[in-house]
Amino acid sequence: MKIEKEEKQLTVLVLGGDGYLGWPTAMHFAARGHAVAIADNLQKRRMEEEVGGEPLFLRPTLQRRVKLWNSLNAGHYIALPPGNVIDIAQNGPALIDFILRFEPDVIIHYAEQPSAPYSMWSRSRAVNTVVNNSAGTLNVLFAIRELKRQNGKDAHLIKLGTMGEYGTPNIDIEEGWLEVEHNGRKDRLPFPKLPGSFYHASKVADSAYIEFACRAWGIRATDLNQGVVYGIDTAETTLHTDLVTSFHYDAVFGTALNRFIAQAVVEVPLTVYGKGGQTRGYLNIRDTLQCVALAAQSPPNAGEFRVFNQFTEQFSVLDLAEKVKRVGNTLGLIVVIDHIQNPRVEKEAHYYNPKHTGLLSLGLQPHLLTDEVITEMIQKVITAQKAIDRDVIAPRILWRPVEEAPSI
Ligand SMILES: NC(=O)c1ccc[n+]([C@@H]2O[C@H](COP(=O)([O-])OP(=O)(O)OC[C@H]3O[C@@H](n4cnc5c(N)ncnc54)[C@H](O)[C@@H]3O)[C@@H](O)[C@H]2O)c1
């Protein structure tokens, strides 16, 4: 068992531990000797069927993956709750019960509906997104409060938010807080938010609930406003083919770079939305794990609502497409870029300067998006090329009705 000597050993609960980020996170902590448990309601697997967007690499059930991990002796065991699943939004009492028994030092909360297009698809899906994400976060906060009240234990909540909460204001974006002077008075206030979908708005609400719980109940929390994650492998997913994480390339769940890589491999045009000037923060999945681990090792003070902007580099969507085109061409693929009507309502030319020094100061060592990283991703996706469904990559969900959308 590999234990980093200087790391404080922790009891870690990963909510959403069956997901793209949650599963590698659970293994990452377990590999370092931390005691890990996962709670997930498996709703993502059902939603994949609903949108017809299954992940590219065959991914066994959560129970099988956990059993496999535990049999490999590659670190600490990963535990599941009684009955294997907990819906943290629908079943607050089960979550509280499990948290009181597992007594986590750290709760990493990934368990949300994470797709902006899904939340814009229909009324019911917008409602489900907001209800799922808000109710889940409130249940987690009440569970942390119960843990403190009944067991005297002060768990650290690490919550995954998104850079999309801020939108693209015409000023520098700070890490969560803004010093304001207004009519001669000064205050430090949460940075203003301009969410770009009902999904992003649900994350803004989460941040407000958590900040309030820190103030009201003395909870310690880290809100990680994460950029767009790309990548397939981590140190632990490569230990066995069945430990793979869910790589989505469809228009509903696939993120920009992951989508472009799949398009390049099957030689269909890379679909850049509009002019492609939308600039966002990006990070490698390996850095998501690093950031969460760094936050876990350096908890905030009781009552502190700490915010980090979690990304390592910023690119425009067109920058990304051009990188994939160039690397794909070098590998002998015929890659072309297509500008299609932007299904979203967002600025395509804008100022973007978010700060992101907090995690670097904790020791983050970024894995940058080099040509080698893109080459590795393309080569890995080529191994599953036959499974790529070209029909699920083009966007079908529009932010506003067709008759209102501008043409490009
Ligand atoms: N992937 C990214 O690029 C990215 C970027 C910024 C923020 N985030 C945030 O990070 C988190 C994880 O993202 P991901 O890409 O791994 O998503 P994912 O959908 O792969 O994982 C989320 C997991 O949570 C589970 N879940 C959802 N609602 C639940 C509930 N009520 N009870 C129990 N489990 C529930 C799902 O079944 C799924 O396994 C999300 O909160 C997302 O908003 C992701």
The ligand as an ORCA input file, in Angstrom:
! r2SCAN-3c Opt
* xyz 0 1
  N     -16.530     17.347    -15.752
  C     -16.321     18.672    -15.823
  O     -15.737     19.206    -16.793
  C     -16.790     19.548    -14.690
  C     -16.466     20.915    -14.718
  C     -16.888     21.736    -13.670
  C     -17.610     21.200    -12.620
  N     -17.922     19.875    -12.616
  C     -18.704     19.351    -11.489
  O     -18.037     18.235    -10.938
  C     -18.993     17.273    -10.475
  C     -18.689     15.921    -11.094
  O     -18.749     16.034    -12.511
  P     -18.633     14.760    -13.455
  O     -18.212     15.254    -14.785
  O     -17.837     13.722    -12.763
  O     -20.159     14.317    -13.542
  P     -20.784     12.842    -13.544
  O     -22.194     13.001    -13.979
  O     -19.924     11.911    -14.317
  O     -20.739     12.429    -12.005
  C     -21.731     12.822    -11.081
  C     -22.145     11.586    -10.304
  O     -23.078     11.993     -9.304
  C     -24.133     11.067     -9.243
  N     -25.322     11.772     -8.717
  C     -26.019     12.797     -9.289
  N     -27.044     13.147     -8.501
  C     -27.000     12.340     -7.399
  C     -27.800     12.207     -6.243
  N     -28.894     12.944     -6.057
  N     -27.446     11.278     -5.312
  C     -26.331     10.503     -5.481
  N     -25.554     10.576     -6.576
  C     -25.890     11.482     -7.534
  C     -24.301     10.576    -10.669
  O     -24.938      9.320    -10.740
  C     -22.850     10.543    -11.161
  O     -22.269      9.279    -10.961
  C     -20.368     17.804    -10.830
  O     -20.915     18.457     -9.708
  C     -20.072     18.824    -11.922
  O     -21.039     19.836    -11.961
  C     -17.529     19.030    -13.628
*
